Amino acid sequence: MSATFEQTEDYTLLISDEARDRLAAEQRQVKAEILMWSVAGSIAAIAGLVVKQIVGAA
């Protein structure tokens, strides 16, 4: 088993490579969800503006 070791003035960290990989995968998942919801919100906002223009023009 290999591990990553980091030490600074404030803390000492020892994390296995497997745990580091799981953390990286979890962070990628979170970033993907943030991107997905940001895009969904943008599409909803644009759709709302388009509907407002169509209703306002009629």
C-alpha positions as CSV (number, residue, x, y, z in Angstrom):
1,M,0.0,0.0,0.0
2,S,1.4,3.4,-0.9
3,A,0.4,6.6,0.7
4,T,0.9,10.4,0.4
5,F,2.5,12.1,3.3
6,E,2.5,15.9,3.8
7,Q,3.7,17.9,6.8
8,T,3.5,21.6,7.4
9,E,3.7,23.8,10.5
10,D,-0.1,23.4,11.2
11,Y,-0.8,19.8,10.3
12,T,0.5,16.4,9.3
13,L,-1.4,14.4,6.7
14,L,-1.1,10.8,5.7
15,I,-3.6,9.5,3.1
16,S,-3.6,6.3,1.2
17,D,-3.5,6.4,-2.6
18,E,-6.9,4.6,-2.7
19,A,-8.5,7.2,-0.4
20,R,-6.9,10.0,-2.4
21,D,-8.3,8.5,-5.6
22,R,-11.8,8.2,-4.0
23,L,-11.6,11.8,-2.9
24,A,-10.6,13.0,-6.4
25,A,-13.5,11.0,-7.9
26,E,-15.9,12.5,-5.4
27,Q,-14.7,16.0,-6.1
28,R,-15.1,15.4,-9.9
29,Q,-18.6,14.3,-9.2
30,V,-19.4,17.4,-7.2
31,K,-17.9,19.7,-9.9
32,A,-20.0,17.9,-12.5
33,E,-23.2,18.4,-10.5
34,I,-22.4,22.1,-10.0
35,L,-21.8,22.5,-13.8
36,M,-25.0,20.6,-14.6
37,W,-27.2,22.7,-12.3
38,S,-25.5,25.9,-13.5
39,V,-26.3,25.0,-17.1
40,A,-29.9,24.0,-16.2
41,G,-30.4,27.3,-14.4
42,S,-29.0,29.3,-17.4
43,I,-31.3,27.4,-19.8
44,A,-34.3,28.1,-17.6
45,A,-33.4,31.8,-17.4
46,I,-33.0,32.0,-21.1
47,A,-36.3,30.2,-21.7
48,G,-38.0,32.6,-19.3
49,L,-36.7,35.6,-21.2
50,V,-37.8,34.1,-24.5
51,V,-41.3,33.4,-23.2
52,K,-41.4,36.9,-21.8
53,Q,-40.5,38.4,-25.2
54,I,-43.1,36.2,-27.0
55,V,-45.9,37.1,-24.6
56,G,-44.9,40.8,-24.5
57,A,-44.8,41.0,-28.3
58,A,-48.3,39.5,-28.7
